[in-house]
Amino acid sequence: MDRYAKVIVRSNTVHTDNLFTYKVPEFLIEELKEGHRVLVPFGRGNKPVEAFVFEIINYLEEDIKTKEIVDVLDEEPIFRNEELDLVKWMKNRYLCTYIDCINLIYPKGYKLNNYKVATISDNLKKLNNSQLNEFIINLDEKYQQVIELIEKNKGKVKVEKLKFIPNINNILDRMNKNNIISLHWEYKDHKNEKKVCYLALTMEDEEVDEYVKSNKINLGSKQKEIVNFLKYNKDVEINDAMEILNVSKKSITSLHDKKLVTLRLEDYYRNPESIYTSNYKEINLNEEQRYAINKITSEMFDENKKPYMIHGVTGSGKTEVYMEVIDYALNQGLDSIVLVPEIALTPQTIDRFKSRFGDVVGVFHSQLSEGQKHDVYKAIKVGKVRILIGARSALFAPFNSLGVIIIDEFHETSYKSEKNPKFSAIEVAKYMALKNDVSLVLGSATPSIDEYYKAKQDEYKLIEIKSRANKKPLPKIEVIDMKNELNVGNKSIFSFRLQQEIKEAIKNKNQVILFLNRRGYASFVSCRKCGYVFQCDNCDISLTYHKRNNVGRCHYCGSEKEIPKECPDCGSTYVKPFGVGTQKIEEELKYIFEDIKVLRMDKDTTSKKGSLEEILNKFKNQEAQVLIGTQMLSKGLDFENVTLVGILSADMILNFPDFKSFETTFQLVTQVSGRAGRSDKEGIVILQTYDTDHYAIRRAINYDYEGFFDDEIKIRKVFGYAPFNNMISVVISGINENLVKQNAQNMYDSIIYLLQNRGINNFEFILGPNPCSISKINQNYRWQILFKDDNIEINLLKGIIKYICITKRDVVFNKDVNVSIDINPNNVL
């Protein structure tokens, strides 16, 4: 009986983004399963392409001509059925391609190389040497050159190696048609695996001498040394033996030939190194923590359970709750995934898990090498890793018995991908939890407004932890009005009150954290005479000044330029940095406080591998009194000697042109304040602002999340923002501004036409087309159309956008523009 497979081929174009049907050859009928990685001939040239089996059927729905699958690339399917279902769901949810989603779950370190080769044709192979030579002599000179190169390469040459011959493709085509050569595709399937060779004796120690004597084996001095060494060391890595004994590989292979030693290959797992260390301490859980643990663990095997939201103040011991839940799951034979906002910023969390659970803890994030990622994937598959800590991509780890997903600090924007597919880790985790009966736990001191609203609507089981684990009060937040500082003659970045508290903290041998939501030396560089602002040549944004190299750097595209002493517009020498950056704070701090030891933690100081952990270790070991940093400081850092936190300018976040800026302000103030007084010492927070009356500031200084939520949700409802409406952003970009504008208009006109055909004539839910707030990034002009599902069904809206932007892309859009679709974007800049 014939069988057919519906596959997705590895291709990045929307034109191939559908299921292709291939016949299953007889020799694969029993072997082939859904989820297998296969090799299929694709396109006119039948190039062998990697593909993924999504469905196997016994008959064709219509009479179509099918090609046959060439081969299966793995012994077992690399995707399970639930992973294939997840791919289908994500493709529909985020309006992306199958391959975009497959890339998320595809094992890292796998690579398929395919190439075309030329060989002598079967007709010529039948000729004897003299007949063959006579045939070649009569050929065209270029034909002779090709045959000569084939013979030099042992009868087979890659076509790409013949590219130096002019017009080679036509030559090969004619030779192929005339049966002089054969052209066909070959492939190599590469897996980035590392093996280690172990050395051991083939027999018991006392049998070796008898074996050598009875078989009259002559051993050299080095070989005797190896044998004697192995009598006392049962399993030795071959490289270690060579180094310790100063012997060559030849001596070892000679012993292997004489059947005295065995060589055994084993998988080697490349683990990322961590220089941040701490010891696991037994902690007495309080009543609120125990309630949270019991609630989650008692329902772990319940079907159709709701996700849990832990709303716990900063320092309430949420990590301890997570660990107890994971410990319970582990004892029930279940695996766990812990998502953290940014893996590089949570070495303390990773170390706490490793010191408690040991080698079953794995780490997965973007800074690992391809080989390390592959090893983590493989270790999960074979059950060596049972707990995985990572950023959002760790969600797709191939656990066979997943029981718990924990998303820590789930309010963080990093859980929403900015690249295709633009998925939300929270949404995907909810889908996985629902489909596979997995316990999902979200934790934060400052839940996002969207998700907390859902908790209020009973979509989550809300668990509250209102006290700190150390029973200490939350640090007092004192607001300083920076307008008054100017009135009393203080032009410094630091208010007099903050200076006084820094002095006091240092005197008492305590530590200080200073937070600013911007890195660099200053916000921008401007001419004080004519107002000229130094801007990025590629983007519609001012350059951030970095004093050390005297350069302006664009924090969008990364380009930089030296800042001249004279204004390029008016020639004036009044060129000066404006605003404040982390470098500027460090400089001024050292000017006010002599001999102060300062560490700076921002993207500039932590870009080098290991530099972040080094900074955290130094601060933990009290090698510095002050740590200055940007948003990184808000993410779960825990230092027992920090008693003072200074927030230098809350207005920077408050005045950001985005509907979530008030929420972000409240979250950052609360989270950064929570870094103070986490141990036995009480903490204080000094918050500097020009807008002391804003409700986000007033609510934050009292840690009044409920009050802030009530204020914010009213505004969201009036303006129809999330959680009351979904929002879809479509950004059209390209290097030709007029073309981008015209394409944005084409899209708008097409959508209006389709809506009118469905009897819809109210288009207030469409905003735009307009230039984006940042209208140019990296030489690309950007226009945007925003859609709210206000008075229109979301699936109808998504269907129309998908039809125009994907199905009919070539009709509506020019090939020189890019189209990016984002469902419920983090921001609309």
C-alpha positions in Angstrom: 0.0 0.0 0.0 1.3 3.5 -0.9 2.0 6.0 1.8 2.6 9.7 1.5 4.2 12.3 3.8 3.2 16.0 4.1 6.4 17.9 4.9 7.6 21.4 5.5 10.8 22.1 3.6 13.6 24.2 5.1 13.2 27.5 3.2 12.9 31.0 4.4 10.5 32.3 1.8 6.8 32.7 2.2 6.3 31.0 -1.2 7.3 27.7 0.2 5.4 28.1 3.5 3.0 25.2 3.1 2.9 21.4 3.3 4.3 19.6 0.3 3.3 16.0 -0.4 6.0 13.3 -1.1 5.7 9.6 -1.6 7.3 7.4 1.0 9.6 4.9 -0.6 9.0 1.2 0.2 12.2 0.9 2.3 11.0 3.7 4.7 7.3 2.8 5.1 7.9 1.0 8.4 10.6 3.4 9.6 9.1 6.9 8.8 7.1 8.7 11.6 5.7 12.1 12.1 8.3 14.5 13.5 11.2 12.8 11.5 13.7 15.0 9.7 14.0 13.8 6.1 15.8 14.7 2.9 13.6 15.5 -0.1 14.3 16.5 -3.8 13.0 20.1 -4.1 12.5 22.5 -7.0 13.3 22.0 -10.7 16.9 20.9 -10.0 15.8 18.4 -7.4 18.2 19.8 -4.9 18.2 17.7 -1.7 16.6 19.8 1.0 16.0 19.1 4.7 12.3 18.8 5.5 10.1 17.9 8.5 7.3 15.3 8.4 4.1 16.8 9.8 1.6 14.2 8.6 1.6 10.7 7.1 -1.4 9.7 4.9 -2.4 6.5 3.1 -4.0 8.1 0.0 -3.8 11.4 -2.0 -6.7 13.8 -1.7 -6.2 14.8 -5.4 -4.4 13.4 -8.4 -1.0 15.0 -8.2 2.4 14.0 -9.3 4.7 13.3 -6.3 8.4 12.9 -5.8 9.9 10.4 -3.4 11.6 11.1 -0.1 15.4 10.4 -0.5 16.3 9.4 3.1 15.5 9.8 6.8 18.2 11.8 8.6 17.8 10.6 12.2 17.0 7.2 13.8 14.2 8.7 16.0 11.9 11.6 15.2 13.4 14.9 16.5 10.0 16.4 17.1 7.1 15.0 19.1 3.5 15.3 18.1 2.9 18.0 20.8 5.7 20.0 19.3 4.3 19.8 15.8 0.9 21.0 17.2 2.7 23.9 18.9 4.3 24.9 15.6 0.9 25.0 13.9 -0.6 27.0 16.8 2.2 29.6 16.8 2.1 30.0 13.1 -1.6 30.9 13.3 -1.2 33.0 16.4 1.8 35.1 15.4 1.2 35.3 11.6 4.7 33.9 10.8 6.1 30.9 8.8 6.4 27.3 9.7 10.2 27.5 9.6 10.2 30.6 11.9 8.5 28.3 14.5 10.5 25.2 13.7 13.8 27.1 14.3 12.7 27.6 17.9 12.5 23.9 18.6 15.1 22.7 16.2 18.2 21.1 17.9 21.1 23.5 18.0 24.3 22.2 16.4 22.6 20.3 13.6 23.5 21.3 10.1 22.8 19.9 6.7 25.3 20.6 3.9 24.2 19.7 0.4 26.3 20.1 -2.8 26.3 19.0 -6.4 29.0 16.6 -7.7 30.2 15.6 -11.1 31.4 12.0 -11.8 32.4 10.1 -15.0 29.2 8.7 -16.6 28.4 5.0 -16.4 28.9 4.8 -20.2 32.5 5.9 -19.9 33.2 3.7 -16.9 32.6 0.7 -19.1 35.5 1.6 -21.5 38.9 0.2 -20.9 41.9 2.6 -20.5 42.9 2.8 -24.2 39.3 3.3 -25.3 38.8 6.0 -22.7 42.0 7.9 -23.6 41.0 7.8 -27.3 37.5 9.2 -26.4 39.0 12.0 -24.3 41.5 13.1 -26.9 38.7 13.9 -29.3 36.8 16.0 -26.8 36.7 19.8 -26.5 39.5 21.3 -24.4 37.1 22.5 -21.7 35.5 19.0 -21.5 39.0 17.4 -21.2 39.8 19.9 -18.3 36.6 18.8 -16.4 37.4 15.1 -16.8 41.0 15.6 -15.7 39.8 17.4 -12.5 37.3 14.5 -11.8 40.1 11.9 -12.1 42.4 14.0 -9.9 39.7 14.0 -7.2 39.3 10.2 -7.2 36.4 10.1 -9.6 34.2 12.8 -8.0 34.5 16.6 -7.8 32.2 19.2 -6.2 30.7 21.5 -8.9 31.6 24.5 -6.8 35.3 23.6 -7.2 34.9 24.0 -11.0 33.5 27.6 -10.8 36.9 29.0 -12.0 36.2 27.6 -15.5 34.4 30.2 -17.6 30.8 29.3 -18.5 31.1 26.1 -16.4 27.3 25.6 -15.8 26.6 25.4 -19.6 29.6 23.1 -20.1 28.5 20.7 -17.4 24.9 20.7 -18.7 26.1 19.8 -22.2 28.4 17.1 -20.9 25.6 15.6 -18.8 23.2 15.6 -21.8 25.8 13.8 -23.9 26.4 11.1 -21.2 30.0 12.1 -20.7 29.5 13.0 -17.0 26.8 12.5 -14.4 25.6 15.3 -12.1 23.9 14.5 -8.9 23.4 15.9 -5.4 25.1 14.7 -2.2 24.8 15.8 1.4 26.5 15.7 4.7 24.5 15.8 7.9 26.6 17.4 10.6 25.9 17.3 14.4 28.0 19.5 16.6 28.9 16.7 19.1 32.0 16.2 21.1 33.3 12.7 22.1 36.0 11.8 24.6 38.1 8.7 24.2 38.7 6.6 27.4 41.5 4.1 27.8 41.4 0.9 29.9 43.1 -2.5 30.1 41.2 -5.3 28.3 41.8 -7.8 31.1 42.4 -8.0 34.9 45.8 -6.6 36.1 47.2 -10.0 37.1 46.4 -11.5 33.6 48.4 -8.9 31.6 51.9 -10.3 32.2 50.8 -13.8 31.4 49.1 -12.6 28.2 52.2 -10.7 27.1 54.4 -13.7 27.9 52.3 -16.5 26.2 51.7 -14.4 23.1 55.4 -13.4 22.9 54.5 -9.7 22.7 57.4 -7.2 22.7 56.6 -4.0 24.6 58.6 -0.8 24.4 59.5 1.2 27.5 56.7 3.7 26.9 54.1 0.9 26.3 55.2 -0.8 29.6 54.7 2.5 31.3 51.2 2.9 29.9 50.2 -0.7 31.0 51.6 -0.2 34.5 49.7 3.1 34.8 46.4 1.5 33.7 46.8 -1.2 36.4 46.3 1.5 39.0 44.0 3.8 37.0 41.0 2.0 35.6 39.5 4.5 33.2 41.7 7.3 31.8 40.9 10.0 29.2 43.4 9.4 26.4 44.7 13.0 26.3 45.3 13.0 30.1 47.3 9.7 29.7 49.4 11.2 26.9 50.1 14.4 28.9 50.8 12.7 32.3 53.1 9.9 30.8 54.5 12.0 27.9 53.6 9.3 25.4 52.4 9.5 21.8 49.1 8.3 20.4 51.1 5.8 18.3 52.2 3.9 21.5 48.5 3.7 22.6 47.2 2.5 19.2 50.0 -0.1 19.1 48.8 -1.5 22.5 45.2 -1.5 21.1 46.4 -3.5 18.0 48.0 -6.0 20.5 44.6 -6.3 22.2 46.0 -5.1 25.5 43.9 -1.9 25.8 40.4 -0.9 24.8 39.4 2.5 23.5 35.9 3.7 24.4 34.2 6.8 23.0 31.7 8.6 25.3 29.7 11.8 24.9 31.3 14.9 26.3 29.0 17.6 27.6 30.4 21.1 27.3 29.1 23.0 30.4 29.3 26.8 30.5 31.6 28.0 33.3 30.4 30.3 36.0 32.7 32.4 38.1 29.9 33.5 40.5 29.6 31.2 43.4 27.6 30.9 46.7 26.7 28.1 49.1 23.2 26.8 49.5 21.7 27.7 52.9 18.8 25.9 54.6 16.0 28.4 54.9 13.0 28.3 57.2 9.9 29.0 55.2 7.3 31.3 56.5 3.5 30.7 56.5 2.8 32.5 53.2 5.6 30.6 51.4 4.4 27.3 52.7 0.8 28.1 51.6 2.1 28.9 48.1 4.1 25.6 47.9 1.2 23.4 49.2 -1.3 25.0 46.9 0.8 24.3 43.8 2.1 20.9 44.7 -1.3 19.5 45.9 -2.8 20.3 42.5 0.1 19.2 40.3 -1.7 16.1 39.0 -5.1 17.7 38.7 -6.4 18.0 35.1 -7.5 21.3 33.7 -5.8 23.3 36.5 -5.4 27.0 36.1 -2.0 28.7 36.0 -0.8 30.2 39.2 0.3 33.8 39.7 2.5 34.6 42.7 2.3 38.3 43.6 5.1 38.6 46.2 6.8 41.7 47.3 10.5 42.1 46.5 12.6 39.9 48.9 9.5 37.7 49.8 11.4 34.5 48.9 9.7 33.6 45.6 12.9 31.7 44.5 12.6 29.4 47.6 9.0 28.7 46.7 10.1 27.8 43.1 12.8 25.4 44.4 10.4 23.6 46.7 7.8 23.1 43.9 10.6 21.8 41.6 11.9 19.5 44.4 8.4 18.0 44.7 8.1 17.6 40.9 11.6 16.0 40.7 10.5 13.4 43.3 7.4 12.6 41.2 9.6 12.0 38.2 8.8 15.3 36.5 11.1 17.8 34.9 11.0 21.6 35.3 11.8 24.7 33.2 12.6 28.0 34.9 12.5 31.1 32.7 14.4 34.2 33.8 14.3 37.6 32.1 17.9 37.7 31.0 20.1 34.8 31.9 23.4 36.8 32.0 21.9 38.9 34.8 20.9 36.1 37.1 24.1 34.2 38.0 23.0 34.3 41.7 19.7 32.4 40.8 21.5 29.8 38.7 24.1 29.2 41.5 21.4 28.8 44.1 19.7 26.1 42.0 23.0 24.3 41.2 24.1 24.3 44.8 20.8 22.7 45.8 20.1 20.3 42.9 23.6 19.6 41.6 24.3 18.3 38.1 20.6 17.9 37.0 20.5 21.7 36.5 21.2 22.9 33.0 21.5 26.4 31.6 20.4 27.5 28.2 20.8 31.0 26.7 22.0 32.9 23.6 25.5 33.4 24.8 26.3 29.7 24.8 28.3 28.3 21.8 26.5 26.1 19.3 28.3 23.1 20.7 27.2 23.9 24.3 23.6 24.4 23.1 23.7 21.1 21.4 25.1 19.3 24.5 22.3 20.8 26.7 19.7 19.6 24.1 21.2 16.1 24.1 21.5 16.0 27.9 17.8 16.8 28.3 16.9 14.1 25.7 18.8 11.4 27.7 17.6 12.6 31.1 20.9 14.0 32.4 19.4 17.5 32.8 16.0 17.5 34.7 15.8 21.3 35.5 16.6 23.9 32.9 17.1 27.6 33.7 17.1 29.9 30.7 15.8 32.9 28.8 12.6 32.6 26.7 14.1 30.1 24.2 14.5 27.5 27.0 10.7 27.1 26.9 11.2 24.8 23.8 13.5 22.3 25.5 12.7 18.7 24.5 11.7 17.3 28.0 9.9 14.0 27.9 8.1 14.4 31.2 7.7 18.1 31.8 5.7 18.9 35.0 6.4 22.5 35.8 7.1 25.8 34.0 8.1 28.8 36.2 8.4 32.3 34.7 10.2 34.5 37.2 9.8 38.3 37.0 7.1 37.7 34.3 6.4 41.4 33.9 9.7 41.8 32.0 9.5 42.8 28.4 12.2 40.4 27.4 9.6 37.6 27.5 8.2 39.0 24.2 10.4 38.2 21.2 11.3 41.2 18.9 12.3 38.8 16.1 10.2 36.4 14.0 8.2 34.7 15.3 7.3 37.6 17.6 5.9 35.3 20.3 5.1 35.9 24.0 6.7 33.3 26.2 3.8 33.7 28.6 1.2 32.9 25.9 3.2 30.0 24.7 3.7 28.6 28.2 -0.1 28.9 28.8 -0.8 26.9 25.7 1.8 24.2 26.6 0.4 24.0 30.2 -3.2 23.7 29.0 -2.4 21.1 26.3 0.0 18.9 28.4 -1.4 19.3 31.9 1.8 21.2 33.1 1.8 23.4 36.2 2.5 27.0 35.2 3.7 29.5 37.8 4.2 33.2 37.1 6.0 35.2 39.8 6.6 39.0 40.2 6.4 41.8 42.7 5.0 44.0 40.0 2.8 42.0 37.7 2.1 43.4 34.2 -1.3 45.2 34.1 -2.5 42.8 31.4 -1.8 39.6 33.3 -3.0 40.9 36.7 -6.3 41.9 35.1 -6.6 38.3 33.9 -5.9 37.1 37.4 -8.7 39.4 38.7 -11.0 37.8 36.0 -10.1 34.4 37.5 -7.9 33.2 34.6 -5.1 32.6 37.2 -5.1 31.3 40.8 -3.7 34.4 42.6 -1.3 33.6 45.4 -0.1 36.7 47.4 3.0 36.9 49.6 2.9 40.2 51.4 5.9 40.0 53.8 9.6 39.8 53.2 11.2 36.5 53.9 13.5 38.1 56.5 10.5 39.7 58.3 12.1 43.2 57.8 9.9 46.0 56.4 10.3 47.1 52.8 12.8 49.9 52.5 11.4 53.4 53.0 11.3 55.4 49.8 12.0 59.1 50.2 11.1 61.4 47.3 13.4 64.4 46.5 12.0 67.1 44.3 14.9 68.1 42.0 13.3 71.5 41.2 14.0 72.5 44.9 17.6 71.4 44.6 18.2 74.1 41.9 16.6 76.7 44.1 19.1 76.0 46.9 22.0 76.2 44.5 22.7 72.4 43.9 23.5 71.8 40.3 24.8 68.3 40.9 23.2 65.1 39.6 23.0 64.1 43.3 20.6 65.8 45.7 22.1 67.0 49.0 20.0 64.3 50.8 21.4 61.5 48.6 24.9 62.8 49.1 24.4 62.7 52.9 23.0 59.1 52.8 25.9 57.9 50.6 28.3 59.4 53.1 26.5 57.7 56.0 26.4 54.3 54.2 30.1 54.3 53.4 31.0 55.4 56.9 29.0 52.4 58.3 30.8 50.1 55.9 27.6 49.4 53.9 27.1 49.4 50.2 25.1 51.6 47.7 23.3 51.0 44.4 22.7 53.9 42.1 20.2 53.5 39.3 19.8 55.4 36.1 17.8 54.3 33.1 20.5 55.2 30.5 24.0 54.2 29.8 26.9 56.2 28.3 28.2 59.6 29.5 25.3 61.8 28.5 22.0 61.6 26.6 23.1 63.6 23.6 25.7 66.2 22.3 24.5 69.6 21.1 25.9 73.0 20.1 24.8 75.5 22.7 25.1 78.4 20.2 22.9 77.1 17.3 21.1 74.1 18.9 22.6 71.5 16.4 22.2 67.9 17.8 24.6 65.2 16.7 22.4 62.4 15.2 23.0 58.9 13.8 23.5 58.9 10.0 21.5 55.7 9.8 18.7 56.3 12.3 16.3 59.1 13.3 17.8 59.4 16.8 20.4 61.4 18.6 23.8 59.8 19.5 24.6 59.0 23.1 27.9 60.4 24.2 30.7 58.1 25.5 33.4 60.2 27.0 36.2 57.5 27.2 36.6 57.4 23.4 35.0 60.8 22.8 32.4 59.2 20.5 28.7 59.4 19.9 27.2 55.9 19.7 23.8 54.9 18.3 22.1 52.5 20.7 19.8 51.2 17.9 22.2 50.3 15.0 25.5 50.4 16.9 27.3 52.9 14.6 29.5 55.6 16.1 31.4 58.7 15.2 34.0 60.9 16.8 32.6 64.1 18.3 34.5 67.2 16.9 35.4 70.2 19.0 33.6 72.5 16.5 29.9 72.5 15.5 29.6 71.2 11.9 26.7 73.6 11.4 27.9 77.0 12.7 31.6 76.4 13.5 31.1 77.3 17.2 33.3 75.6 19.9 30.3 75.5 22.3 29.8 71.7 21.7 28.7 70.1 25.0 27.1 66.8 26.2 23.6 67.2 27.7 21.7 65.0 30.0 23.2 62.3 32.3 24.6 58.8 31.7 26.2 56.2 33.9 29.8 57.3 33.0 28.9 60.9 34.0 27.5 59.7 37.4 30.7 57.7 38.0 32.8 60.8 37.2 30.8 63.1 39.5 30.7 60.6 42.3 34.5 60.3 42.4 34.7 64.1 42.3 32.4 64.5 45.4 33.7 61.5 47.4 37.5 61.1 47.3 38.9 57.6 47.4 35.4 56.0 46.7 35.5 52.7 44.9 32.9 52.4 42.2 31.7 49.7 39.8 29.6 50.4 36.7 27.2 47.8 35.3 25.6 48.6 31.9 25.7 47.2 28.4 29.1 48.9 27.8 30.9 47.3 30.8 29.2 43.9 30.5 29.6 43.2 26.8 32.7 41.1 27.2 32.1 37.4 28.2 32.4 36.9 31.9 32.6 40.6 32.7 29.1 40.8 34.3 29.8 38.0 36.7 33.2 39.6 37.5 31.5 42.9 38.5 28.9 41.1 40.6 31.6 39.0 42.4 33.6 42.1 43.1 30.6 43.9 44.6 29.5 40.9 46.6 33.1 40.7 48.0 32.9 44.4 48.9 35.7 45.4 46.6 33.6 48.5 45.8 31.2 50.6 47.9 29.0 51.8 45.1 27.4 50.0 42.1 26.1 52.2 39.3 23.8 50.6 36.7 20.9 50.7 34.3 17.8 48.5 34.1 20.1 45.4 34.7 20.0 46.4 38.4 16.3 45.7 38.7 16.6 42.0 37.8 16.8 39.9 41.0 20.1 41.0 42.4 20.6 40.2 46.1 23.4 41.8 48.1 23.2 41.6 51.9 25.3 44.8 52.6 23.3 47.1 50.4 21.4 49.5 52.6 20.9 52.5 50.2 19.5 52.7 46.7 19.4 55.9 44.8 17.1 56.3 41.8 18.6 59.3 40.0 15.8 60.3 37.6 12.4 58.6 37.5 11.3 61.1 34.9 13.4 59.5 32.2 11.0 56.5 32.1 7.9 58.4 33.0 8.1 60.6 29.9 8.8 57.9 27.4 6.3 58.1 24.4 4.6 54.8 25.0 1.3 53.8 26.6 3.1 51.4 29.0 5.6 54.1 30.3 3.7 54.6 33.6 3.6 50.9 34.2 7.3 50.6 33.5 8.1 53.5 35.9 6.1 51.8 38.7 7.8 48.5 38.0 11.4 49.8 37.9 11.0 52.0 41.0 9.6 49.1 43.0 12.1 46.5 41.7 15.2 48.7 42.1 14.0 49.8 45.6 13.7 46.1 46.5 17.5 45.7 46.2 17.9 47.6 49.5 17.7 46.0 53.0 17.5 42.4 51.8 19.4 41.0 54.7 19.4 41.9 58.5 20.2 45.5 57.8 17.3 47.9 57.0 17.4 49.8 53.8 16.4 53.3 52.5 15.7 54.5 48.9 16.2 58.0 47.7 14.1 58.7 44.6 14.9 61.9 42.6 12.3 63.3 40.3 10.9 66.5 38.9 7.3 65.1 38.9 6.6 64.3 42.5 2.8 64.2 42.1 2.4 61.6 39.3 0.3 58.7 40.4 2.9 56.1 39.3 5.5 57.8 41.7 3.0 58.3 44.6 1.8 54.7 44.4 5.4 53.3 44.0 6.8 55.1 47.1 4.0 53.4 49.2 4.5 50.0 47.4 0.8 50.3 46.6 0.4 48.0 43.6 -3.3 47.6 44.0 -3.8 51.4 44.0 -1.6 51.8 40.9 -3.5 49.0 39.1 -6.8 50.7 39.8 -5.5 54.0 38.5 -3.9 52.5 35.4 -6.7 50.1 34.4 -9.2 53.1 34.2 -7.0 54.9 31.7 -6.4 51.7 29.7 -10.2 51.2 29.5 -10.9 54.7 28.3 -8.3 54.6 25.5 -9.0 50.9 24.6 -5.5 49.6 25.3 -4.5 46.1 26.5 -6.0 44.2 28.3 -9.3 45.5 26.8 -8.2 45.2 23.2 -5.6 43.3 21.2 -3.3 45.5 19.1 -1.5 44.5 15.9 1.4 46.5 14.6 2.5 46.3 10.9 5.7 48.1 10.2 6.8 48.6 6.5 10.4 49.6 6.1 13.0 50.1 3.4 15.8 52.4 2.2 13.6 54.4 -0.2 11.3 56.7 1.9 8.8 57.4 -0.9 8.5 53.6 -1.7 7.9 52.8 2.0 5.2 55.5 2.3 3.5 54.3 -1.0 3.6 50.6 0.2 2.0 51.6 3.5 -0.7 53.3 1.7 -1.2 50.3 -0.7 -1.7 48.1 2.4 -4.2 50.5 4.0 -6.2 50.8 0.7 -6.2 46.9 0.3 -7.5 46.5 3.9 -10.2 49.1 3.5 -11.3 47.4 0.2 -11.6 44.0 1.9 -13.4 45.3 5.0 -15.9 47.2 2.8 -16.7 44.0 0.9 -17.6 42.5 4.3 -19.9 45.4 5.1 -17.6 47.1 7.5 -17.4 50.9 7.1 -16.2 52.1 10.5 -12.4 52.2 10.4 -11.7 54.0 13.7 -9.8 50.9 14.9 -7.1 51.5 12.3 -4.4 54.1 13.2 -2.2 55.2 10.4 -0.4 54.8 8.1 2.0 57.1 9.9 5.8 57.3 10.2 7.0 55.3 13.3 8.0 57.4 16.4 11.6 56.4 15.4 11.1 56.9 11.7 14.5 55.6 10.6 16.7 52.8 11.9 19.9 51.6 10.2 19.2 53.4 6.9 15.7 52.0 6.8 12.7 54.4 6.8 9.8 53.0 8.9 6.0 53.5 8.5 3.4 51.8 10.7 -0.3 50.9 10.7 -1.8 50.0 14.1 -5.0 47.9 14.5 -7.1 47.4 17.6 -9.7 44.7 17.7 -12.2 47.3 18.8 -15.7 46.5 17.2 -14.0 43.9 14.9 -13.5 40.2 15.5 -9.7 39.5 16.1 -9.6 36.4 13.9 -11.2 38.3 11.0 -8.7 41.1 11.4 -5.8 38.6 11.6 -7.1 36.7 8.6 -7.2 39.9 6.4 -3.7 41.1 7.6 -2.3 37.6 6.8 -4.0 37.5 3.4 -2.5 40.9 2.4 0.9 40.7 4.1 1.7 37.0 3.4 -0.6 35.4 0.8 -0.7 38.4 -1.5 2.6 40.0 -0.5 4.0 40.1 -4.0 0.8 41.8 -5.3 0.5 44.5 -2.5 4.1 45.2 -1.6 7.3 46.0 -3.6 10.1 43.4 -3.2 12.4 46.1 -1.9 10.4 46.7 1.3 10.2 44.6 4.5 6.9 43.9 6.3 7.0 43.1 10.0 3.8 42.0 11.9 3.7 42.1 15.7 0.7 40.9 17.8 0.4 43.0 21.0 3.8 44.6 20.7 5.8 45.8 23.8 5.9 49.3 22.4 4.8 51.1 19.3 8.0 53.1 18.6 
